[in-house]
Amino acid sequence: MIGRLKQFPKFLKEVKEELKKVNWSTRQELFSAAVIVVVVAATLTTYIFFIDMGLSKLVQVLLN
């Protein structure tokens, strides 16, 4: 346990060095990606909604 506590400052230093190497996205890239995610989520939600409604109607017709 004591050995791990002694290594913690070294770990933090290494984390800081690795974060300097990260290629951070620009604001425009993040905005574009967010728009794509929202559009795809809305499209899939609509698609699944209509499939569910159709299958519900089909089951109602078959059961009546």
C-alpha positions as CSV (number, residue, x, y, z in Angstrom):
1,M,0.0,0.0,0.0
2,I,2.8,2.4,0.9
3,G,4.6,1.6,-2.3
4,R,1.5,2.5,-4.4
5,L,1.2,5.8,-2.6
6,K,4.8,6.6,-3.4
7,Q,4.2,5.9,-7.1
8,F,1.1,8.2,-7.2
9,P,3.0,11.4,-8.0
10,K,4.8,9.6,-10.8
11,F,1.5,8.4,-12.1
12,L,0.0,11.9,-12.2
13,K,3.1,13.2,-14.0
14,E,2.8,10.5,-16.6
15,V,-0.9,11.2,-17.1
16,K,-0.1,14.9,-17.6
17,E,2.5,14.0,-20.3
18,E,0.0,11.7,-22.1
19,L,-2.7,14.4,-22.1
20,K,-0.3,16.7,-23.9
21,K,-0.2,14.1,-26.7
22,V,-4.0,14.0,-27.2
23,N,-5.3,15.4,-30.4
24,W,-8.3,17.4,-29.1
25,S,-11.2,18.1,-31.4
26,T,-12.1,21.6,-32.5
27,R,-15.4,23.2,-31.5
28,Q,-16.6,22.9,-35.1
29,E,-15.7,19.1,-35.2
30,L,-17.6,18.5,-31.9
31,F,-20.6,20.5,-33.2
32,S,-20.7,18.5,-36.4
33,A,-20.4,15.2,-34.6
34,A,-23.2,16.2,-32.2
35,V,-25.5,17.2,-35.1
36,I,-24.9,13.8,-36.8
37,V,-25.6,12.0,-33.5
38,V,-28.9,13.9,-33.0
39,V,-30.0,13.3,-36.6
40,V,-29.2,9.6,-36.5
41,A,-30.9,9.2,-33.1
42,A,-34.1,11.0,-34.3
43,T,-34.2,8.9,-37.5
44,L,-33.8,5.6,-35.8
45,T,-36.3,6.6,-33.1
46,T,-38.9,7.5,-35.8
47,Y,-38.1,4.3,-37.7
48,I,-38.5,2.1,-34.6
49,F,-41.7,3.9,-33.7
50,F,-43.4,3.2,-37.0
51,I,-42.2,-0.4,-37.0
52,D,-43.6,-0.8,-33.5
53,M,-46.9,0.8,-34.5
54,G,-47.2,-1.4,-37.6
55,L,-46.5,-4.6,-35.6
56,S,-48.9,-3.6,-32.9
57,K,-51.7,-3.1,-35.5
58,L,-50.8,-6.5,-37.1
59,V,-51.0,-8.3,-33.8
60,Q,-54.4,-6.6,-33.0
61,V,-55.7,-7.7,-36.4
62,L,-54.5,-11.2,-35.9
63,L,-55.9,-11.5,-32.4
64,N,-59.4,-10.1,-33.3
